[in-house]
Amino acid sequence: MPVEIRKVNSRKELREFVDFPEVLYKDNPYYVPPLIFDQLDTLDQRKGAAQEFCKSALYMAYIDGKAVGRVAAIVNFRANEQWNHKEVRFGWFDFIDDPEVSSALMDKVYAFGREYKMDSVVGPLGFTDFDPEGMLVAGYDRLSTMALIYNHPYYNEHMERMGFRKDTDWIEYKVFIPEKLPDRLTRVSNIVMQRTNVHVRHLTRKIVKSENYGEKVFRLINECYKDLYNFTVLPDHMAKKYLDFYLSILDLRYLSMVENEKNELVAFGITMPSIARALQKNRGHLFPFGWWPLVKSMYLKHEEGVEMLLVGVRPDYQNTGINSLLFTDLFQKFNKWGVKWAETNAVLEDNLKNQGQWKDFEHECVKRRRSYIKDLD
């Protein structure tokens, strides 16, 4: 049967686009659904936070009227200017194991890129770095996390068949929380506090609101990550769209903020109890009763693991050992609450400094994901 590609134009069609993985991964025990409302808001071309500097189009593939694939084509003008390249991104790329389907969808991405005079196509990437990125190439038998992509192993065969090559890889670690912190870690953290005159700031809802703490974290994320692969430096006014909501629902005890003597934020560690199992139970829906598994996992009966969403140190405080202060603060609390392990977010394979943070702990590499690139003719 021929493959039919349709552009997403309505809210109803957008909902089908967002819901497609639920069909594709229906019986997969490792797939973790995203929060549906968040996906709808991100992809809605009228409401999406990144639409002020991105152009995008969403496409669905059908065979005999049945949905068999999806893809987003994105041109991020801010990132292209920042990195001095002309790339069209693809994201939210899911498809059945049929080369005609994956090729037909990617043809739409190529055409979209040519329309805006791009010279290469890269992905999976989102609008910004707050969106899931990277195609899983190892770790298919591991439970996914809330923040990252899960995909079938055959995806990578399709990418190579279409002529894509590796652009970069990320790796993810599972770090086991020791019952007693290494003496070196606590010793270094004490020295750091004395030498750099920094302190851990414990947040409350009142502090987050009164001090616009979301904006503080947002600015530091930009400063810490601006030189990392394809990162998009975002304007301050977007802090509310990206961070304020999450700071309002996160258990603030799982955050570690380090400030200097001027009360400037110089380092942060943002973690949360794993909600992967809760999302599998509610399939990403909050209503009518989907909120309960999330509340239970986040506040009442935590899972044994946590997700380390973001860790950053201001450039002028790097190489001071300040990250040891973050981990001492967080891991002591994890021990108190019975947390057994923490899974990191994706770390670039050549970011050896970041990977070296775990040398004092038992850890294992559990997943690898890839960004592909291909020249446009």
C-alpha positions in Angstrom: 0.0 0.0 0.0 1.3 3.5 -0.8 2.4 5.8 2.1 0.3 9.0 2.5 1.9 12.0 4.2 -0.4 14.6 5.8 0.6 17.9 7.4 -0.8 18.5 10.9 -3.1 21.6 10.7 -5.6 21.2 13.5 -5.7 20.6 17.2 -7.3 17.3 16.6 -4.5 16.3 14.2 -1.9 17.5 16.7 -3.5 15.2 19.4 -3.1 12.3 17.0 0.5 13.3 16.4 1.2 13.3 20.1 -0.7 10.1 20.8 1.0 8.0 18.0 3.8 6.5 20.2 1.1 5.0 22.5 0.2 2.7 19.6 3.8 2.1 18.5 5.0 1.2 22.0 1.8 -0.2 23.5 3.4 -3.4 24.8 7.0 -2.2 25.3 7.9 -2.4 29.1 10.7 0.2 28.7 8.9 3.0 27.0 7.8 5.9 29.3 5.1 8.3 27.9 5.7 12.0 28.2 3.2 14.4 29.9 0.6 14.8 27.1 -0.3 18.4 28.0 3.3 19.4 27.9 3.8 17.9 24.5 0.7 19.6 23.1 1.8 23.0 24.4 5.4 22.5 23.0 4.2 21.5 19.6 1.3 23.9 19.2 2.5 26.5 16.7 0.4 29.2 18.4 1.4 28.5 22.0 4.9 26.9 21.8 7.5 28.9 23.6 10.1 28.5 20.8 7.9 29.7 18.0 9.2 33.2 18.2 12.5 32.1 16.7 11.6 28.8 15.0 9.7 27.7 12.0 8.2 24.2 12.1 5.9 21.7 10.4 4.5 18.4 11.7 3.7 15.5 9.5 1.9 12.2 9.9 2.3 9.1 7.7 -0.6 6.8 6.9 -1.1 3.5 5.1 -4.6 2.6 4.2 -5.9 5.3 6.6 -3.9 4.0 9.6 -1.3 6.1 11.3 2.2 4.6 10.8 4.6 7.4 11.6 5.3 11.0 12.5 8.0 13.7 12.3 8.6 17.3 13.2 10.7 19.5 10.8 12.2 22.5 12.6 14.4 25.4 11.6 15.8 27.1 14.7 17.1 30.5 13.4 18.6 31.5 16.8 20.7 28.3 17.0 21.7 28.5 13.3 22.9 32.1 13.9 24.7 31.2 17.1 26.5 28.2 15.6 27.0 29.7 12.1 25.4 26.9 10.2 22.2 26.2 8.2 20.6 23.2 9.7 17.0 21.9 9.6 16.2 19.7 12.6 14.0 16.7 12.8 12.4 15.6 16.0 9.5 13.5 17.3 10.5 10.9 14.7 8.6 7.7 15.1 7.6 5.1 12.6 6.8 1.4 12.0 9.6 -0.8 10.7 9.0 0.1 7.0 11.7 2.0 5.0 9.1 3.5 2.8 7.5 5.2 5.8 10.7 6.6 7.3 11.9 7.8 3.9 8.6 9.4 3.1 8.6 11.3 6.3 12.2 12.4 6.0 11.5 13.6 2.5 9.2 16.1 4.0 12.0 17.3 6.3 14.3 17.7 3.4 11.8 19.7 1.5 11.1 21.9 4.5 14.8 22.5 5.0 15.3 23.4 1.3 12.4 25.9 1.5 14.4 27.8 4.1 17.7 27.3 2.2 19.2 25.0 4.8 22.2 22.9 3.7 22.0 20.0 6.2 19.5 18.0 8.3 20.3 17.0 11.9 18.5 15.2 14.7 16.6 14.0 16.6 16.6 17.5 18.2 13.8 19.6 19.5 13.1 23.3 19.3 15.5 23.9 22.1 17.6 21.9 24.6 14.6 21.7 26.9 13.0 19.2 24.5 14.1 15.5 24.2 17.0 14.9 21.9 19.1 12.0 20.6 18.2 8.6 19.2 18.8 5.7 21.5 21.5 3.4 20.1 22.2 1.3 23.2 20.2 0.6 26.3 17.0 -0.6 24.8 16.4 -3.0 27.7 16.5 -0.2 30.3 13.5 1.7 31.6 13.4 5.1 29.9 13.2 8.4 31.9 10.7 11.2 31.8 13.1 13.6 30.1 14.5 11.5 27.3 13.6 9.6 24.2 12.9 5.9 23.9 12.9 4.2 20.4 13.0 0.8 18.8 16.4 -0.6 17.7 15.4 -0.6 14.1 15.4 3.2 14.0 19.1 3.4 13.6 19.1 0.9 10.7 16.7 3.2 8.9 18.9 6.3 9.6 22.0 4.6 8.1 20.0 3.3 5.1 18.9 6.9 4.4 22.6 8.0 4.4 22.8 9.7 7.8 26.0 9.7 9.7 26.9 10.2 13.4 27.1 13.9 14.5 27.6 13.3 18.2 26.7 10.9 21.0 25.5 11.3 24.5 25.8 8.8 27.3 23.8 8.2 30.5 25.0 6.8 33.8 23.3 5.1 36.7 25.1 6.2 39.9 24.6 4.1 43.0 24.2 6.0 46.2 26.6 4.8 48.9 25.5 4.3 52.5 28.5 6.5 53.6 29.8 9.3 51.4 33.5 9.0 50.4 35.7 10.9 52.9 37.4 12.7 50.0 34.0 14.1 48.9 33.0 15.6 52.3 36.6 16.9 52.8 36.7 18.6 49.5 33.2 20.1 50.0 34.3 21.6 53.3 37.5 23.1 51.8 35.5 24.5 48.9 33.1 26.3 51.2 36.0 27.9 53.1 38.1 28.9 50.1 35.3 30.2 47.8 33.0 31.5 50.5 29.9 29.7 49.1 27.0 28.1 50.8 24.1 25.8 50.0 20.8 27.7 49.8 17.7 25.6 50.6 14.7 26.9 48.6 11.1 27.4 49.7 8.1 28.3 47.6 8.2 31.8 49.0 11.9 32.2 47.9 11.2 30.8 44.4 8.4 33.3 43.9 9.8 36.4 45.7 13.3 36.1 44.2 12.2 35.0 40.7 14.4 32.0 41.2 13.4 30.4 37.9 15.0 33.3 36.1 18.2 32.9 38.1 18.4 29.2 37.2 17.5 29.9 33.6 20.3 32.5 33.2 22.9 30.1 34.8 21.8 27.3 32.5 22.5 29.6 29.5 25.9 30.5 30.9 26.9 26.9 31.8 25.7 25.2 28.6 26.2 27.8 25.9 29.2 26.1 24.4 27.7 22.6 24.4 26.6 20.9 21.2 23.9 22.8 19.3 22.7 24.5 22.5 20.3 27.5 22.0 20.9 30.5 24.3 17.5 31.7 25.2 16.3 35.2 26.2 15.4 35.8 29.8 11.7 36.3 29.2 11.4 32.6 28.2 12.3 31.5 31.8 8.6 31.6 32.7 7.6 29.4 29.8 10.3 26.8 30.5 11.1 26.7 34.2 8.5 28.4 36.3 6.0 25.7 36.0 8.4 22.9 36.9 9.8 24.8 39.8 6.3 25.2 41.0 5.6 21.4 41.1 9.1 19.9 41.9 9.8 18.8 45.5 12.2 21.5 46.4 14.1 19.3 48.8 15.5 17.5 45.7 17.1 20.7 44.5 20.6 21.9 45.6 21.5 25.6 45.0 24.9 27.0 45.8 25.3 30.8 46.2 28.4 33.0 46.9 28.8 35.7 49.5 26.9 38.1 47.2 24.0 35.7 47.1 24.6 35.1 43.4 23.7 31.6 42.2 26.9 29.9 41.1 25.9 26.2 40.9 22.7 24.1 40.8 21.6 20.5 40.9 18.1 19.8 39.9 16.8 16.2 40.6 13.5 14.6 41.2 12.1 11.3 42.3 11.7 9.0 39.3 8.2 9.2 37.9 8.8 6.7 35.1 6.5 4.0 36.6 3.9 6.6 37.4 3.8 7.9 33.8 3.5 4.3 32.6 0.5 3.9 34.8 -1.3 7.1 33.7 0.0 7.0 30.1 1.0 10.7 30.4 -2.5 11.9 31.2 -3.2 14.0 34.4 -7.0 13.8 34.2 -9.3 12.5 35.5 -7.2 10.5 37.9 -3.7 10.4 36.3 -2.4 13.0 38.7 -2.5 10.6 41.6 0.3 8.2 40.5 2.5 11.3 39.9 1.8 12.9 43.3 2.4 9.5 45.0 5.8 9.0 43.3 6.9 12.6 43.8 5.8 13.3 47.4 4.4 10.3 49.2 6.0 6.9 48.3 9.1 7.5 46.3 10.7 5.0 43.9 14.2 3.8 44.7 15.7 6.1 42.1 16.0 9.7 41.1 16.5 11.5 37.9 19.3 14.0 37.8 17.8 16.5 35.4 20.3 19.4 35.4 23.6 20.1 37.0 25.6 23.2 36.3 28.5 25.3 37.7 29.2 28.9 36.6 32.3 29.0 34.4 34.3 31.1 36.8 33.6 28.6 39.6 34.5 25.5 37.6 37.6 23.6 38.6 37.1 24.7 42.2 35.5 21.4 43.3 32.2 23.1 43.9 30.3 20.1 42.3 31.4 18.1 45.4 29.3 20.4 47.5 26.3 19.8 45.3 26.7 16.0 45.5 27.4 16.0 49.2 24.2 18.0 49.8 22.1 15.9 47.5 23.5 12.4 48.3 23.2 12.9 52.0 19.5 13.7 51.5 19.1 10.7 49.2 20.5 8.4 51.9 18.1 9.8 54.4 15.1 9.1 52.1 16.2 5.6 51.0 17.2 6.5 47.5 19.4 3.7 46.0 20.5 5.2 42.7 20.4 8.3 40.5 20.2 8.3 36.7 21.9 11.1 35.0 20.6 13.1 32.1 22.4 12.7 28.7 26.0 13.8 28.8 28.1 14.4 25.7 30.5 11.6 25.1 33.5 14.1 24.8 32.5 15.9 28.0 35.1 14.1 30.1 35.0 16.7 32.9 31.3 15.9 33.5 31.9 12.2 33.3 34.7 12.4 35.8 32.3 13.6 38.5 31.3 10.0 39.2 34.8 8.6 39.8 34.2 8.4 43.6 31.0 6.4 43.1 30.0 3.0 41.8 28.4 3.7 38.5 27.6 2.2 35.1 26.9 3.5 31.6 23.3 2.4 30.9 22.4 4.2 27.7 23.8 5.8 24.6 22.0 8.1 22.2 23.0 9.7 18.9 22.4 12.8 16.8 22.6 12.1 13.1 23.4 14.5 10.3 23.1 14.5 6.5 23.9 17.0 3.8 21.1 18.3 1.8 21.6 18.2 -2.0 
